[in-house]
Amino acid sequence: MSPTEKENTTEPVDKEVIHKLINELEGKLEALYTLSEEVNRGILESKDALESLREKRVKLIRTRLDQIFQQWNIGSLTSNHQPYVTLDLCESDAECGF
């Protein structure tokens, strides 16, 4: 047999083995699709949870800052009030008008 003839020669194929292999691969592919869907759902749930957590943290920080500003008589975050700060140092309260 020449080298060309050897290349064109095929071995007998067991169709049942190939069919089982295809079914096994299809099952594994379906399992991968299922896992992929679960991962995508988990990502979306995590994204929603993180956004909710961020909103709660922002609200908590704003509340805390508003409380601090009220203690300092500055006003809330929503007001446009700018505190008046002077850099002059007074030796006594009377010099500063207190």
PyMOL commands that place a pseudoatom at each C-alpha (Angstrom):
pseudoatom trace, name=CA, resn=MET, resi=1, chain=A, elem=C, hetatm=0, pos=[0.000, 0.000, 0.000]
pseudoatom trace, name=CA, resn=SER, resi=2, chain=A, elem=C, hetatm=0, pos=[1.358, 3.419, -0.924]
pseudoatom trace, name=CA, resn=PRO, resi=3, chain=A, elem=C, hetatm=0, pos=[1.523, 6.293, 1.641]
pseudoatom trace, name=CA, resn=THR, resi=4, chain=A, elem=C, hetatm=0, pos=[-1.396, 8.005, -0.107]
pseudoatom trace, name=CA, resn=GLU, resi=5, chain=A, elem=C, hetatm=0, pos=[-3.571, 4.931, 0.225]
pseudoatom trace, name=CA, resn=LYS, resi=6, chain=A, elem=C, hetatm=0, pos=[-2.746, 4.643, 3.945]
pseudoatom trace, name=CA, resn=GLU, resi=7, chain=A, elem=C, hetatm=0, pos=[-3.917, 8.236, 4.576]
pseudoatom trace, name=CA, resn=ASN, resi=8, chain=A, elem=C, hetatm=0, pos=[-7.264, 7.618, 2.910]
pseudoatom trace, name=CA, resn=THR, resi=9, chain=A, elem=C, hetatm=0, pos=[-7.931, 4.408, 4.832]
pseudoatom trace, name=CA, resn=THR, resi=10, chain=A, elem=C, hetatm=0, pos=[-10.399, 4.817, 7.689]
pseudoatom trace, name=CA, resn=GLU, resi=11, chain=A, elem=C, hetatm=0, pos=[-10.927, 2.572, 10.647]
pseudoatom trace, name=CA, resn=PRO, resi=12, chain=A, elem=C, hetatm=0, pos=[-14.345, 1.090, 11.279]
pseudoatom trace, name=CA, resn=VAL, resi=13, chain=A, elem=C, hetatm=0, pos=[-16.472, 3.324, 13.474]
pseudoatom trace, name=CA, resn=ASP, resi=14, chain=A, elem=C, hetatm=0, pos=[-18.713, 2.106, 16.258]
pseudoatom trace, name=CA, resn=LYS, resi=15, chain=A, elem=C, hetatm=0, pos=[-21.755, 4.334, 15.812]
pseudoatom trace, name=CA, resn=GLU, resi=16, chain=A, elem=C, hetatm=0, pos=[-23.149, 3.389, 19.218]
pseudoatom trace, name=CA, resn=VAL, resi=17, chain=A, elem=C, hetatm=0, pos=[-19.978, 4.596, 20.981]
pseudoatom trace, name=CA, resn=ILE, resi=18, chain=A, elem=C, hetatm=0, pos=[-20.077, 7.875, 19.043]
pseudoatom trace, name=CA, resn=HIS, resi=19, chain=A, elem=C, hetatm=0, pos=[-23.782, 8.321, 19.859]
pseudoatom trace, name=CA, resn=LYS, resi=20, chain=A, elem=C, hetatm=0, pos=[-23.080, 7.770, 23.591]
pseudoatom trace, name=CA, resn=LEU, resi=21, chain=A, elem=C, hetatm=0, pos=[-20.179, 10.218, 23.442]
pseudoatom trace, name=CA, resn=ILE, resi=22, chain=A, elem=C, hetatm=0, pos=[-22.357, 12.852, 21.753]
pseudoatom trace, name=CA, resn=ASN, resi=23, chain=A, elem=C, hetatm=0, pos=[-25.079, 12.367, 24.386]
pseudoatom trace, name=CA, resn=GLU, resi=24, chain=A, elem=C, hetatm=0, pos=[-22.506, 12.686, 27.168]
pseudoatom trace, name=CA, resn=LEU, resi=25, chain=A, elem=C, hetatm=0, pos=[-21.107, 15.890, 25.653]
pseudoatom trace, name=CA, resn=GLU, resi=26, chain=A, elem=C, hetatm=0, pos=[-24.610, 17.326, 25.197]
pseudoatom trace, name=CA, resn=GLY, resi=27, chain=A, elem=C, hetatm=0, pos=[-25.346, 16.591, 28.865]
pseudoatom trace, name=CA, resn=LYS, resi=28, chain=A, elem=C, hetatm=0, pos=[-22.158, 18.336, 29.950]
pseudoatom trace, name=CA, resn=LEU, resi=29, chain=A, elem=C, hetatm=0, pos=[-22.964, 21.298, 27.718]
pseudoatom trace, name=CA, resn=GLU, resi=30, chain=A, elem=C, hetatm=0, pos=[-26.451, 21.564, 29.227]
pseudoatom trace, name=CA, resn=ALA, resi=31, chain=A, elem=C, hetatm=0, pos=[-24.908, 21.466, 32.721]
pseudoatom trace, name=CA, resn=LEU, resi=32, chain=A, elem=C, hetatm=0, pos=[-22.560, 24.296, 31.717]
pseudoatom trace, name=CA, resn=TYR, resi=33, chain=A, elem=C, hetatm=0, pos=[-25.502, 26.370, 30.455]
pseudoatom trace, name=CA, resn=THR, resi=34, chain=A, elem=C, hetatm=0, pos=[-27.308, 25.794, 33.756]
pseudoatom trace, name=CA, resn=LEU, resi=35, chain=A, elem=C, hetatm=0, pos=[-24.243, 26.822, 35.770]
pseudoatom trace, name=CA, resn=SER, resi=36, chain=A, elem=C, hetatm=0, pos=[-23.782, 29.875, 33.573]
pseudoatom trace, name=CA, resn=GLU, resi=37, chain=A, elem=C, hetatm=0, pos=[-27.378, 30.951, 34.205]
pseudoatom trace, name=CA, resn=GLU, resi=38, chain=A, elem=C, hetatm=0, pos=[-26.892, 30.486, 37.957]
pseudoatom trace, name=CA, resn=VAL, resi=39, chain=A, elem=C, hetatm=0, pos=[-23.699, 32.560, 37.880]
pseudoatom trace, name=CA, resn=ASN, resi=40, chain=A, elem=C, hetatm=0, pos=[-25.456, 35.326, 35.926]
pseudoatom trace, name=CA, resn=ARG, resi=41, chain=A, elem=C, hetatm=0, pos=[-28.335, 35.339, 38.429]
pseudoatom trace, name=CA, resn=GLY, resi=42, chain=A, elem=C, hetatm=0, pos=[-25.833, 35.514, 41.282]
pseudoatom trace, name=CA, resn=ILE, resi=43, chain=A, elem=C, hetatm=0, pos=[-24.039, 38.432, 39.646]
pseudoatom trace, name=CA, resn=LEU, resi=44, chain=A, elem=C, hetatm=0, pos=[-27.291, 40.350, 39.201]
pseudoatom trace, name=CA, resn=GLU, resi=45, chain=A, elem=C, hetatm=0, pos=[-28.345, 39.653, 42.796]
pseudoatom trace, name=CA, resn=SER, resi=46, chain=A, elem=C, hetatm=0, pos=[-24.930, 40.757, 44.069]
pseudoatom trace, name=CA, resn=LYS, resi=47, chain=A, elem=C, hetatm=0, pos=[-25.094, 43.914, 41.970]
pseudoatom trace, name=CA, resn=ASP, resi=48, chain=A, elem=C, hetatm=0, pos=[-28.542, 44.755, 43.353]
pseudoatom trace, name=CA, resn=ALA, resi=49, chain=A, elem=C, hetatm=0, pos=[-27.414, 44.027, 46.917]
pseudoatom trace, name=CA, resn=LEU, resi=50, chain=A, elem=C, hetatm=0, pos=[-24.318, 46.212, 46.529]
pseudoatom trace, name=CA, resn=GLU, resi=51, chain=A, elem=C, hetatm=0, pos=[-26.387, 49.080, 45.109]
pseudoatom trace, name=CA, resn=SER, resi=52, chain=A, elem=C, hetatm=0, pos=[-28.844, 48.795, 47.991]
pseudoatom trace, name=CA, resn=LEU, resi=53, chain=A, elem=C, hetatm=0, pos=[-25.977, 48.749, 50.483]
pseudoatom trace, name=CA, resn=ARG, resi=54, chain=A, elem=C, hetatm=0, pos=[-24.405, 51.804, 48.838]
pseudoatom trace, name=CA, resn=GLU, resi=55, chain=A, elem=C, hetatm=0, pos=[-27.693, 53.708, 49.073]
pseudoatom trace, name=CA, resn=LYS, resi=56, chain=A, elem=C, hetatm=0, pos=[-28.030, 52.808, 52.769]
pseudoatom trace, name=CA, resn=ARG, resi=57, chain=A, elem=C, hetatm=0, pos=[-24.447, 53.896, 53.480]
pseudoatom trace, name=CA, resn=VAL, resi=58, chain=A, elem=C, hetatm=0, pos=[-24.954, 57.222, 51.690]
pseudoatom trace, name=CA, resn=LYS, resi=59, chain=A, elem=C, hetatm=0, pos=[-28.147, 57.829, 53.672]
pseudoatom trace, name=CA, resn=LEU, resi=60, chain=A, elem=C, hetatm=0, pos=[-26.406, 56.934, 56.943]
pseudoatom trace, name=CA, resn=ILE, resi=61, chain=A, elem=C, hetatm=0, pos=[-23.427, 59.194, 56.187]
pseudoatom trace, name=CA, resn=ARG, resi=62, chain=A, elem=C, hetatm=0, pos=[-25.727, 62.086, 55.249]
pseudoatom trace, name=CA, resn=THR, resi=63, chain=A, elem=C, hetatm=0, pos=[-27.677, 61.617, 58.486]
pseudoatom trace, name=CA, resn=ARG, resi=64, chain=A, elem=C, hetatm=0, pos=[-24.484, 61.589, 60.538]
pseudoatom trace, name=CA, resn=LEU, resi=65, chain=A, elem=C, hetatm=0, pos=[-23.142, 64.669, 58.773]
pseudoatom trace, name=CA, resn=ASP, resi=66, chain=A, elem=C, hetatm=0, pos=[-26.446, 66.495, 59.288]
pseudoatom trace, name=CA, resn=GLN, resi=67, chain=A, elem=C, hetatm=0, pos=[-26.249, 65.688, 63.011]
pseudoatom trace, name=CA, resn=ILE, resi=68, chain=A, elem=C, hetatm=0, pos=[-22.684, 66.985, 63.183]
pseudoatom trace, name=CA, resn=PHE, resi=69, chain=A, elem=C, hetatm=0, pos=[-23.619, 70.127, 61.248]
pseudoatom trace, name=CA, resn=GLN, resi=70, chain=A, elem=C, hetatm=0, pos=[-26.554, 70.731, 63.596]
pseudoatom trace, name=CA, resn=GLN, resi=71, chain=A, elem=C, hetatm=0, pos=[-24.212, 70.470, 66.574]
pseudoatom trace, name=CA, resn=TRP, resi=72, chain=A, elem=C, hetatm=0, pos=[-21.963, 73.038, 64.942]
pseudoatom trace, name=CA, resn=ASN, resi=73, chain=A, elem=C, hetatm=0, pos=[-24.971, 75.189, 63.937]
pseudoatom trace, name=CA, resn=ILE, resi=74, chain=A, elem=C, hetatm=0, pos=[-23.908, 74.994, 60.304]
pseudoatom trace, name=CA, resn=GLY, resi=75, chain=A, elem=C, hetatm=0, pos=[-27.067, 73.670, 58.667]
pseudoatom trace, name=CA, resn=SER, resi=76, chain=A, elem=C, hetatm=0, pos=[-27.876, 70.536, 56.750]
pseudoatom trace, name=CA, resn=LEU, resi=77, chain=A, elem=C, hetatm=0, pos=[-26.200, 69.181, 53.653]
pseudoatom trace, name=CA, resn=THR, resi=78, chain=A, elem=C, hetatm=0, pos=[-29.148, 70.284, 51.558]
pseudoatom trace, name=CA, resn=SER, resi=79, chain=A, elem=C, hetatm=0, pos=[-28.849, 73.939, 52.510]
pseudoatom trace, name=CA, resn=ASN, resi=80, chain=A, elem=C, hetatm=0, pos=[-26.565, 76.326, 50.652]
pseudoatom trace, name=CA, resn=HIS, resi=81, chain=A, elem=C, hetatm=0, pos=[-25.272, 77.766, 53.891]
pseudoatom trace, name=CA, resn=GLN, resi=82, chain=A, elem=C, hetatm=0, pos=[-21.527, 78.333, 53.907]
pseudoatom trace, name=CA, resn=PRO, resi=83, chain=A, elem=C, hetatm=0, pos=[-20.051, 78.668, 57.389]
pseudoatom trace, name=CA, resn=TYR, resi=84, chain=A, elem=C, hetatm=0, pos=[-18.194, 81.896, 58.086]
pseudoatom trace, name=CA, resn=VAL, resi=85, chain=A, elem=C, hetatm=0, pos=[-14.711, 81.098, 59.289]
pseudoatom trace, name=CA, resn=THR, resi=86, chain=A, elem=C, hetatm=0, pos=[-12.189, 83.693, 60.380]
pseudoatom trace, name=CA, resn=LEU, resi=87, chain=A, elem=C, hetatm=0, pos=[-8.516, 83.086, 60.716]
pseudoatom trace, name=CA, resn=ASP, resi=88, chain=A, elem=C, hetatm=0, pos=[-7.958, 86.015, 63.095]
pseudoatom trace, name=CA, resn=LEU, resi=89, chain=A, elem=C, hetatm=0, pos=[-6.826, 84.975, 66.534]
pseudoatom trace, name=CA, resn=CYS, resi=90, chain=A, elem=C, hetatm=0, pos=[-8.214, 86.934, 69.461]
pseudoatom trace, name=CA, resn=GLU, resi=91, chain=A, elem=C, hetatm=0, pos=[-6.546, 87.177, 72.826]
pseudoatom trace, name=CA, resn=SER, resi=92, chain=A, elem=C, hetatm=0, pos=[-9.889, 87.412, 74.574]
pseudoatom trace, name=CA, resn=ASP, resi=93, chain=A, elem=C, hetatm=0, pos=[-13.518, 86.740, 73.745]
pseudoatom trace, name=CA, resn=ALA, resi=94, chain=A, elem=C, hetatm=0, pos=[-14.236, 90.478, 73.931]
pseudoatom trace, name=CA, resn=GLU, resi=95, chain=A, elem=C, hetatm=0, pos=[-11.863, 91.205, 71.056]
pseudoatom trace, name=CA, resn=CYS, resi=96, chain=A, elem=C, hetatm=0, pos=[-13.739, 88.737, 68.877]
pseudoatom trace, name=CA, resn=GLY, resi=97, chain=A, elem=C, hetatm=0, pos=[-17.125, 90.084, 69.881]
pseudoatom trace, name=CA, resn=PHE, resi=98, chain=A, elem=C, hetatm=0, pos=[-18.142, 87.317, 72.247]
for i in range(1, 98): cmd.bond("trace and resi %d" % i, "trace and resi %d" % (i + 1))
show_as sticks, trace
zoom trace
